[in-house]
């Protein structure tokens, strides 16, 4: 059975990156506790590609913002669905956003679940 991946792309203010990293580290631990077999958050570095929709454009990044690409890996979609129910019901998840004063603009966020096509 191939793995299942939840992926996210969004922008945050550059001056909140250190704060976001602290929150994401704690969030990743919660995702892993509830079943994710891998959790990764990445910050944009090489974002200028001609002829393609780049991530800053996709997220409508404003001046002074950086793009975050994040994903969590699960055993299967069924496993992901069960884990996400636990994650969303965990009061520590909502508390993280409040504690670290991170309010994400979901209208500028892309999210999706993906079946693994190639795994080398």
N, C-alpha and C positions, 0 to 999 in steps of 0.2 A: 504494500500500500504506500503510495507516495505521500509526502508531507504536504501540509497546507500552510499558506503564508498569509498573514494579515499585513497589509502595507499602508503606510501613511506618508503624506507629503504636506508640509505646511510651513509657514513663516513665523518667526518670532523676532522681537526687537533684539538687535545685537547686544545692547547693554544689559539684557536679561539672560544672556547665554550661560553664564556661570551659575546663576540661580536655576535655570532650566535644567542644566546638567545634574544638579543635586536632586531635583524633583524626578527627572527621568531615571536616575540611578535607583531611587526608591521604587518608582513605578515598575521598572524592570524586575526588581526583586519580587514584587507582588505578582506580576505576570508569571514569573517562573514558579512561584509558590502555588499558583492556581493551575499550572499545567503546561505553560509554554516551554518548549524544549530549547529555544534560543530566543533572545531578545536583543535587538541592536538599535541604537539611535546614532545617526550620522549628521554632521553639519556640512552644508554645501561649501565646496572649495573651488571647483572648476565649473562655473555655471554659464559660461558664454560659448554657445555652440551655434554657428550660423546655419540657417535653413531648417531649424527644428524649434519646437515650442520648448524653451528652456524652463527649468523649474521655477525661477523667480517670476516668470510670466504666468506660469500655471497657477501659482499661489498668490498672484497679484501682490508680490512682495513690494513693500514701500521702501523708500530710502532709509537706510539704517536698520534694515531687517536682514536676517539670514534664513536660509532654507534648511529645514530639518527633514531628513528622510529616515523613517523608522519602520522596523518590521519585527514581527514575532512569528516564530515557526511552531507549528503544532503537528501532531501525528497524522491528523486527518481533519476534514471539515467537521465531522461529528465531534471529535475531540475539541476542536476550536470553539464550536458552538457551546459545548458544556463548560469549557474554561471561561469563555466570555460571560456566560450567565453568572458564574461565581465572581469574576472580576468586577462586573458592573454592580453586583449586590454588596461588594465589600465596601464598607463605609470609609476605609482608609484611602481608597482611590479618590473620592470627592474631597476628602480632607487634604490630600496632597496639593491639589490646585489652590485651595484656600491658603494653606500654610506657605506656599511658595509664591503666592500672588501671580499665578499664571492662568490667564484666561485666553484660551485659544479661539480664534475667529473661525468657526466651523464652516462659514460660507467661503472661506479661502483655503479650506483643507480638502485634500483628495484622500479617499480611503477605499480600499477594496480587499476582498478575499481572493486568493489565487491558488489554483491547483498547480502543483509542480509539474512542469513540462520536461525539464532536463535537470538532472542532479548528478554532477560529476565529482 
